[in-house]
């Protein structure tokens, strides 16, 4: 089952089990496009949002605990923001 988790104030984590890196990249681009094509109206203000995404493949032999997974996610997002 796919999951969406809020991580911090301005981050979301999408967990897509049984999804290849290629498929995850396609999903990330679809999310980015859906968010960026819209204008959001909050408290009488119009906001345009952008999305940066980092993709991590979970390999149980490479990631032994939650801290290592979070570190890999943070690194992937850092690389995405460097563009």
N, C-alpha and C positions, 0 to 999 in steps of 0.2 A: 504494500500500500504506500503510495506517495504521501509525503508529509511536508508541511510548511511550518517553520518554527521561527518565532521572533527571537533575534539574537542581538541584544543591546538596544539602543534607542533607534537606530536607523538601519538596521541590518535584518535580513531574513535569510534563513537557510532552507533550501529545498532539498529534500532527500528523495531520490528517485531510484529505488532498488531495482535491480534487473534492467538497468539502463546503461548502454555503452557510453563512452566519452563523447562519441559523435552525436548520439541521440541527446545527451545532456547539453551539448553545445547548441543544438537546434532548439531545445526547450528554453535555454537561457536567452537566445536571440528572440524567440517568440514573446517571452515575458518582457524583455527590454523594449521591443517594438510596441507592445500593448500599453506599457506604461508611458513611454515617451511620446506616443501619438495623441495622448489625451491631455487636457487641461483640467486640473483639479481645483474645485472651489471650496475654500475653507475660510470661515469667518469673513466672508465678503472679499476675500483675496483670491486671485487666480494664480495658480502655481503650475509650473511646468517642472516635471521631475526627470531625472536621468537615472540610469541603472548601470552599475559596474558589476560584473559577475566573474567569479573565479570558480573553476571546476576542479574537484578533487575526486579521484577514484579511490574508494576504500578497499584496501587490500589487507585482510586480517593479519597476514604475515609481516606487513610493513608498519602497521599502526597498532600499537599494543594497548593504548588507552585513550580516554577522552582528551587528555591534554595534547597528545600527539596529533589527533584528528583536528582539534581546534587550531593548533599551530599550522598544520597543512592548509586549512581553510584560510587562515589569516594571510599566509604567504601567497596563496592563489589570488586573493583579493588585492593584495599589495601589487602583484604583477599586473593584474587587470587595470588598476588605477594608473600604473606607469605607462600603460597603453603601448 
